[in-house]
Amino acid sequence: MTNEITTAYEPIDLCACFDMIFDPPAAVIKKWEKEWEERFIANKERGYYGTELDGTLYYYNGNTRTKVTEFFSPNGQTLDKVIENLVRFAAGSTVSANNSMNC
């Protein structure tokens, strides 16, 4: 046997494994910021969809979480047709079905 000390059985600091060794270059950080702004700020779209571990789909916007329970059928009516039907229904008999709702 030799007098060498082995470290094979010493505890490992797992947190140290995930520390960044270096800061990313400034160009990379600017690129990330630009992508973030293009994706969220410029489009003013801060909401996103997320699926929980149980498979439930939620829509997140700010501090609001909304459970998604209904979807439009891909073979169904378009959104503008649904809104047109809603307006006609709300107006009752005062709007003729023959009149176009186009502005």
Summary of the structure (lengths in Angstrom):
residues: 103
radius of gyration: 28.2
end to end distance: 92.5
largest distance: 100.6
contacts: 134
relative contact order: 0.06
helix: 35%
strand: 13%
